[in-house]
């Protein structure tokens, strides 16, 4: 009898589903999307890819693997005659700040001129071109290879301090980050927590309950409810715990290492019209000096 009453009670509760218009409200969608990103982080183009690709979960991200329809000819046509865009934002970005001489001195220990370009190549050091090379463990070349990376220097501003961005595959990030922290002696975390709050599982459940209660109100009261319950965005990436430190500094060398994964977006344009697309899309900002 208790089981029958329990089943009837559950059936009544399940029948109280909101209409599609209520489910598609902005505040409900944000809470649902954040709840679904607890284990696998979405790229900013996730919704577009999810409608057209078979999605896979790799390296802590949810990525598009293969298209749901036969679009190989269209992609080939775009690569040869037009422009094809790829979202590479799942690649991890490691930022290095410090004196140029100290950066080049320690970075020379994890690469070799025998493999090609290095961090101190003139064309790359100026910041005008992006370079690529293979990293090894410190003073272990040609053994113990870590993997391929790409890098780009920030343009010089007249001081001896420089800024370097290294892009690595998420599968190689932890090994390369550990090696960089070792050669630069970065042991003390510069920042222990993230700048924006992260919703935990309990907070997400409470937020969903509040959103559900707001959805049952009238349309005039929904606008006030959206202001009362701000939607929180998950900060972090699939290769790092959101509660771990993401910036380290060395007291001896003065070098600072920061993990900028999912903070800097990265896109790749392939095709003869790539430059035309960039020039028509991006506009130079007017810099005003005080």
Buried (B, 14 or more C-beta within 10 A) or exposed (E): EEEEEEEEEEEEEEEEEEEEEBEEBEBBBBBBBBBEBEEBBBBEBBEEBEEEBEBEEBBBBBBBEEBEEEBEEEEEEBBEEBBBEEBEBBBBBBBBBBBBEBBBEBBBBBBBEEBEBBBBBEEBBEBEEEBEBBBBBBEEBEEBEBBBBBBBBEEBEEEEBBBBBBBBBBEBBEBBBEBBBBBBBBEEEBEEEBEEEBBEEEEBEEBBEBBBEBBEEEEEEBEEBBEEBEBBEBBBBBBBEBEEBBBBBBEEBEBBBBBBBBBEEBEEBBBEBBEEBEEEEEEEEEEEEE
